[in-house]
Amino acid sequence: MSMEPATSRRIEDGDETTVDARRHRLLAWYDDHARDLPWRCRTDLYGTWISEVMLQQTTVAAVIPRWSAFLQRFPDVHALAAAGEHDVLTAWSGLGYYRRARMLHRAAREVVDRYGGRLPTTHADWRDLPGIGDYTAGAIASIGLGLPTAAVDANVKRVLTRWTCADDGAARDLTAKALQALATNHVPAERPGDWNQALMDLGAGHCRSGEPDCVGCPVLEVCAAGAAGTGRHVPPPPVRETSRPVLLSALVLRRDGRVLLVPSEESVVTRCRGLGRPSRDDVSGLYVGMLGLPTTPWYHAGAADTAKLTAPWRRWLAGRGSGACEVRDRGWVRHAITVYRLQVLVCVADWAGDPDAVTVPGSLWIAGSAADQPISTLARKILQQTSLE
Ligand code: SF4
């Protein structure tokens, strides 16, 4: 194919010669430049499944160490299905989006109940399991089973859009259905798993979001946006939800070298006087089954008033029957959860009273770093900060 600039905004992609050229070039490039990822060395279906679930909404760099540790802890579907949810969430803690772990656990139990522990062998049966969407089913079926199925995530959409659209207007007209058809049309009968992984690697490397690195890209000569030099405008950037700053306080309550953790969805203190109505924003559903530090409700961030965020803890502890308990503020911790930017005032108190007087159902007094507990990244961050005292 010539290197002339694209003359039409959109290349209709029925041309098998172009499709074949992309397959040939990209797979040849993949043979030499594939990323060295641990799950690519372990070729069993179970390992592929765990890696694809972990990679949903989490970076490759964050998943690498966690994937190996998870497989050591739960080496096969029987071990995973037999585990308690507490253990699964503990192994997942720090990866975020904990609903994935709960769904994975449910799916493992379904595989044992429905198939006697044999992992599904069709795309449709994978798609039918909890927590498995079209992308994940396509990735598992192609990589783990060698089936010619497409796996279309945001990176792959970007690459395919650039291959066929020379400008942002054409990219806007490209429907999700057309993208899926385009992806399916490109999957080769031979090496479908390598093909999907090559697309993922291209999207993470040369064809990253923003400014692509078209020089040296293996498919430059069969790419509409690459040939037109318009890659950075294609597809147009998504309209991002603006970040929302919120204010809250967390309590590190200590007793005999232990710290109180409560179920993340539990509200110990329901309001802070003088800060108005709590914000309606609430992500506690993301953390069902996890443990965290007692926290106040969230408030829209305004003036960061430490006295008003500290006072509820004094009132709460005084109401638990042990008289005065000093509450000290230990500064702020910042943390992001989805679109929320949390500014958290850390309060510390030493509790001398009855340990049961401050617990709620599901609470634990834990020692050390809580490495063996399913706790949120925010709680871990605060515990690390206060352990330095
Ligand atoms: S030529 Fe550029 S825009 Fe096209 S696939 Fe390669 S990196 Fe992406």
Boltz pocket constraint, residues with backbone or C-beta under 6 A from the ligand:
constraints:
  - pocket:
      binder: B
      contacts: [[A, 159], [A, 162], [A, 163], [A, 206], [A, 207], [A, 208], [A, 212], [A, 213], [A, 214], [A, 217], [A, 218], [A, 219], [A, 220], [A, 221], [A, 223], [A, 224], [A, 225], [A, 226], [A, 227], [A, 231]]
      max_distance: 6.0
